[in-house]
Amino acid sequence: MDAPTPSAPKPIVGDWYRRQGGELFEVVAVDDDDGTIEVQHFDGTVEELDFDAWDDQWEDALIEAAEAPEDWTGSVDMEPEDTEDKNEVNSEQQWLSPLDYLDQSR
């Protein structure tokens, strides 16, 4: 008797997976009406899979659950300065008195 085939987990938006070759991707959308799953690879490439392809790849051990990469910005095409807080006050500005700017308002 053959061992039971593990059922494929339902893809969850925001979860990361790894293909057999090591390529990471994130589920970015699931459309139950169309039966499709949209994934974004770490390099930013977007791909659409149908539920049957997802199940087949999972059952054939071609994909597996994975941890999100440490540098998740690779998939969203961000520059390091984009992740900086624009509202963050540097230490010098934090201690300036509003009275220091009175002469500059003219």
C-alpha positions as CSV (number, residue, x, y, z in Angstrom):
1,M,0.0,0.0,0.0
2,D,1.3,3.4,-1.0
3,A,1.9,6.1,1.7
4,P,-0.8,8.8,1.6
5,T,0.2,11.9,-0.4
6,P,0.6,14.9,1.8
7,S,-2.1,17.4,0.9
8,A,-0.9,20.8,-0.3
9,P,-1.4,23.6,2.2
10,K,-3.7,26.4,1.2
11,P,-1.5,29.3,0.0
12,I,-1.6,32.3,2.3
13,V,-0.9,35.9,1.2
14,G,2.4,37.0,2.8
15,D,3.8,33.5,3.3
16,W,7.1,32.6,1.7
17,Y,8.0,29.4,-0.2
18,R,11.0,27.9,-1.8
19,R,11.2,26.0,-5.1
20,Q,13.3,22.8,-5.3
21,G,16.2,24.8,-6.8
22,G,16.2,27.2,-3.8
23,E,14.4,30.1,-5.4
24,L,12.3,32.1,-2.9
25,F,8.9,33.5,-3.6
26,E,6.0,35.1,-1.7
27,V,2.3,34.6,-2.2
28,V,0.9,38.1,-3.0
29,A,-2.7,37.2,-4.0
30,V,-5.1,34.3,-4.0
31,D,-8.2,34.5,-6.1
32,D,-10.7,31.8,-5.1
33,D,-13.2,32.7,-7.8
34,D,-10.6,32.3,-10.6
35,G,-8.7,29.5,-8.9
36,T,-5.4,31.3,-9.2
37,I,-2.4,32.2,-7.0
38,E,-0.2,35.2,-7.7
39,V,3.4,34.8,-6.5
40,Q,6.3,37.3,-6.5
41,H,9.8,35.9,-6.7
42,F,12.6,37.5,-4.7
43,D,13.9,39.2,-7.8
44,G,10.5,41.0,-8.3
45,T,9.2,38.7,-11.1
46,V,5.4,38.0,-10.7
47,E,3.9,34.7,-11.7
48,E,0.4,33.2,-11.7
49,L,-0.3,29.6,-10.8
50,D,-3.7,27.8,-10.8
51,F,-4.7,25.8,-7.8
52,D,-4.0,22.5,-9.6
53,A,-0.4,23.5,-10.5
54,W,0.1,24.6,-6.8
55,D,-1.2,21.2,-5.6
56,D,0.9,19.2,-8.1
57,Q,4.1,21.1,-7.3
58,W,3.6,20.7,-3.6
59,E,2.8,17.0,-3.9
60,D,5.8,16.4,-6.1
61,A,8.0,18.2,-3.5
62,L,8.9,21.0,-6.0
63,I,7.9,23.7,-3.5
64,E,8.1,23.9,0.3
65,A,7.3,26.4,3.0
66,A,10.2,28.8,3.8
67,E,11.1,31.6,6.1
68,A,11.0,35.2,4.7
69,P,14.5,36.3,3.7
70,E,16.4,38.6,6.0
71,D,16.6,41.2,3.2
72,W,13.0,41.2,2.1
73,T,13.5,44.4,0.1
74,G,14.8,42.4,-2.9
75,S,11.3,41.6,-3.9
76,V,9.8,45.0,-3.6
77,D,12.5,47.0,-5.5
78,M,13.3,49.4,-2.7
79,E,16.4,51.5,-2.1
80,P,17.8,51.6,1.5
81,E,16.8,55.3,1.8
82,D,13.2,54.4,1.1
83,T,13.0,52.4,4.3
84,E,14.2,55.3,6.5
85,D,11.7,57.1,8.6
86,K,11.1,60.6,7.1
87,N,9.6,61.8,10.3
88,E,12.5,60.7,12.4
89,V,14.2,63.7,14.1
90,N,17.9,63.5,14.3
91,S,19.5,64.2,17.7
92,E,20.6,67.8,16.7
93,Q,17.1,68.8,15.6
94,Q,15.6,67.3,18.6
95,W,17.2,69.7,21.1
96,L,16.8,72.9,19.1
97,S,14.6,75.5,20.7
98,P,11.8,77.0,18.6
99,L,13.2,80.4,19.6
100,D,16.3,79.6,17.5
101,Y,14.2,80.1,14.4
102,L,12.7,83.5,15.3
103,D,15.3,85.5,13.3
104,Q,14.8,83.2,10.3
105,S,11.1,84.0,9.8
106,R,11.6,87.4,8.2
